[in-house]
Amino acid sequence: MGKPVRLVLIAVGAILALIVLAAICVPLFLNTDSFKAKIESTLTKSLGRKVTIGKVDLSVLSGSLKAENTVVADDPRFSTQPFIQADTLKIGVELFPLIFNKQVIINGFSMQSPKIQLLRAANGTWNYSSIGNNSQQAAQSDETKQAFPNLSVGEVNIENGRITVAAGPGTSGAASATSRVYENVNLKVKDFAFTKSFPFEGSAGLPAGGTVELKGSAGPINQTDASATPFSGHLEIKHLDPLAAGFVEASDGVTGTVDNLVLDAAWSGTQMHVSKLLVDTPKLTLVQSNGPKQPKPKDPNAEGASMLNSLSVDDAQIKNGTITLATAGKPGTAVYSQVNAQVTNLSPKSASPFSLSGQLPNGGSVSANGTAGPFNQENNASTPLNATVSLKHVEIGTAGFVPPDAGISGVADVQAKIQSNGQVLNAQGAATVVGIKLAKDGVPSAKPVQLQFTLAQNEQAMSGQIQQAVITIGSAVINVAGTYQSSGLTTALNLKVVGNGVSINELEAFLPALGVHLPSGSRLQGGTLTTDLAVTGTTATPVISGPVRINNTQLAGFDLGSKLQALSSFTGGRITSATGSGTNIRSLSMNVREEGGNIRTDNIALDVAGVGTATGAGTVSAGGALAYNVVLKLTGLSIGGGGTQQASSGGGAAGALGALSGFIPGGAAGGLGGAALGGVAGSVLKNGIPVAIGGTTSNPTFSPNVAGLAGAVGANAAKGLLGGATGQKKGNGTDPLSNALGGLLGKH
């Protein structure tokens, strides 16, 4: 090897040795702790926050100062705890000015595992908003300018950080106790400067296993309010839990996950523009309060208020969602799948077009399109809306439209137009319902029901008025109108149901849907129904009351005469042959009250051809058990060869007298006077026979009412039967009336 080459190699080796020696020896002669106060002062003035650091070491090879136990204080209005705390902070510096002139010129930062605390006050402001907002910042010292030439840093790195988000001053209740932790926070900033835009990349782990990645640019830093710093970027979140991540509050009633969320947005400092928002495969549960909406207090100066007030969105989509609807405190849910929605040209001051589609529980579908907006931040329900809605094959009982315990079911197709100015929602439309059932013990109707409706609802008070609802069953028309009020877990009703001369032939197949069960094997034929019912109570426990009148109908397949056979002996004739296999009802009027499946009827007035009239009252239990007491006046009887006589005629009285004589042990021969018996018979035929109706609606039973019969006889006749009028004494401790009634019941 030639001499020149060897000299070059020796020289290079010597230089390298000197550099290594300097790297080893300089920190021994340079007291880097002497720069600690200068670094603290520089950072404090730049950030507008008190900065303290521990021991400072110099690494010549990397050209950086290594500071231990670095703490950035919080805004004192929020907390006395650190805003940022890092065990290790590496500060890149210009080496030669530091060594020879003891000047600190910073060109980079790197934090390892910092802990950052973000606090949000009750008015919506954040503790980071005041970073850089300091009276000293506007007039930077020469020292600050020297450390940050043009306030520029080549690179800022945060690795494996931890951010805790919690409630700040002024919050209370559940909000104040809620804190969220974001792990594995990484941030890389290039060419950072307070006065110009700089690129950044970031990532973090979200609570409940989600991850977020963000890439874009920000700046220049707004030194009055850091939250007003412009930025633009692309954000993508995977496996987002909105509640755990703090995107929604517990009071919003939203739980679940979103597989993927993509956002492209830009913030100018005064306007937020979203070019794309995609919510992919959300699986969310929405719990509704079903009560009057309480607007959230709005602070126009709150953090984020200006963003929402100026928000514009080019395109927002929900794809392949699954939404479960529930009502707080009530059982049952409704699951909507394949939910897809799109909103375009969203603006804070105008209506935006939208479309929506989805699959309803049990195979139904929903679609809607129209316009919505401007969006109401305080109360979503107060956002103006103009839409056309189509529902197909809706299972009413499971779709979440009515309480699960209301006993209402059926399959409906609905077309409706909805208009809302944000205060009052007006809806009108039409529906066809197949297999409708309106009572817990009802049976689905064999006939479809048509419905046309018009209603108005106060969106704040959650109260509404059904201005008109016309129910059509075949040619039968029933009108419904009234009001409702949702409050907490219930919806109160105040409705009127009116039908005038409605064809019973059309209603007959619909009656089981209302829980009306006719005797087994029977059906109503012909005639009309007139009613004016009030529906009060709640949707879960409605109370139905009012008058009902039926005219000129036949209960075919039901032989009332045979059921009254036990009473025939009072008439001197046979009822059976007069009524035959059907019961012809000339008229029936009564006052009805249904509550909890139990029915009470008062002021019954019944006129049956071939039998007579009946008056009284009674109840039908939710299980169908009958408990009625009526007074039956038999007016048309069949005797002998088929002739007819009135029960009030002499023949009827004679028959009744003979029957009573036969019922009483010993009869007239036993000493009971004919006058007394005649009085009893006449009283029974004049005032009517008290009858107890029991059994069930499917199989009613009829029997004389013992207590009622005693009352019908009257005081004088009763005394005669007891011996008061004839002088007859009691025998064997038993009075003749008891014997007579006992014989009547024993025989029949």
Order of alpha helices (4+ residues) and beta strands (2+ residues): alpha-alpha-beta-beta-beta-beta-alpha-beta-beta-alpha-alpha-beta-alpha-beta-beta-beta-beta-beta-beta-alpha-beta-beta-beta-beta-beta-beta-beta-beta-beta-beta-beta-alpha-beta-beta-beta-alpha-alpha-beta-beta-beta-beta-beta-beta-alpha-alpha-beta-beta-alpha-alpha-alpha
